[in-house]
Amino acid sequence: MQQKCKQAVHDIDSGTDSPSYASGVCIGFVSGVLESHTLWMVVDAAQKRTHPTSFCIPDEVTETQILRVFLKYLDEHPEKLHYPAVVMLIESVRHAFPCKN
């Protein structure tokens, strides 16, 4: 996933009109994880609990910024690259955007 997301950021930065397949895979992956998180937050709020992997992304943060946060985290933690990509994405966003309790 790291290479696919690097390609996505490259495609975004270069302003290409036809992003690569790898970019689509990365962006779809990130969007899916973020949408799943939204569902967790709704369910947790309804049940009056918090989720241990919760994060609170400010409204002004873009998906491109999330990609950069993810890639920076992967670059800074090569010892964790064998972990599932979803775990790494959640961990990177949770560290960058913790919820204020």
N, C-alpha and C positions, 0 to 999 in steps of 0.2 A: 504494500500500500504506500510505503514511503516514496518509492520511485514514481508511482502513479500521481501522487499528490505534488511531487516536485514538478512533474510535467504539467499538471494543472496550473500551478503558480506561474510557470514559464509561459504557458499559453495565455494566461490572463495578463501577465506583464507585457507580453509582446503584442497584445491586442489582436490576435489572430481571429479571422472570421470563421475558421473551421477548426475548432479545438480537437485534439486527438481523442481517440477512444479511451486512453488511459486517464485523461482529464475527466471524461464523463464518469468513469468508474469511481474515481476519487470523490468527485463532487456529489455523486449519487450516494456514496457511502456516508460521507459527512452529513448530508441532508437527512438521510435515514436515521442516523444516530441522534441527531438533534431533534428530529420529530419524535423519536421514541422517548427522549428525555422530557419533552413537553408532555407526553402522555403520563410519564411517571409523576411529574409535578402535579398534574391535575388529580390523579388518583391519590397521591400523598396528601394533598390539600383536603380532599373530600374525607379522608380517613384521619385527618389531624395528626399526621406524622411527617417526619422528614426522612429522606432517602440518603444513605451514607455516601452515595456518589453524586449527590446534587451539585449543581453549579448554577450560577445566575449570570447569564450573558447580558450585558447592557444592550438596550435597543439599538444604539448607534453602531454597535460592532457588526461588521460585515462578514459574510461567509469567507471571503478572501482572507480577512484577518484571522479567522478561525483556522484556515488552512496553514497560515504562517505560524500560528501558535503551535499547532500540531507538529509541523516540521521542525520547528526550533526545539521542541521538547524531545523529539526523536533524535535529533542531532546531539543534544546534551546528555542523552541517556542511552548510548549504544548498547549498554549491558542489558537493556530491556527489549531489544528489538525482536526477540523470540516470543514475546507476549502477543496475544491476539490484538489485532489492530483496533478493535472496538475498545478494549481495555486501555490501550495507549491514548486513544483519542479522548476518552472520558477523563482519564487522569490528567492529560495536558490541559484540557479546558477547565477542569475542576481547580487545578493549581493557578491558572491565569485569572479565573473569574469565580472565586469562592462566594458563596452566599453569605450575606451579613445576617447573622442570627440575632 
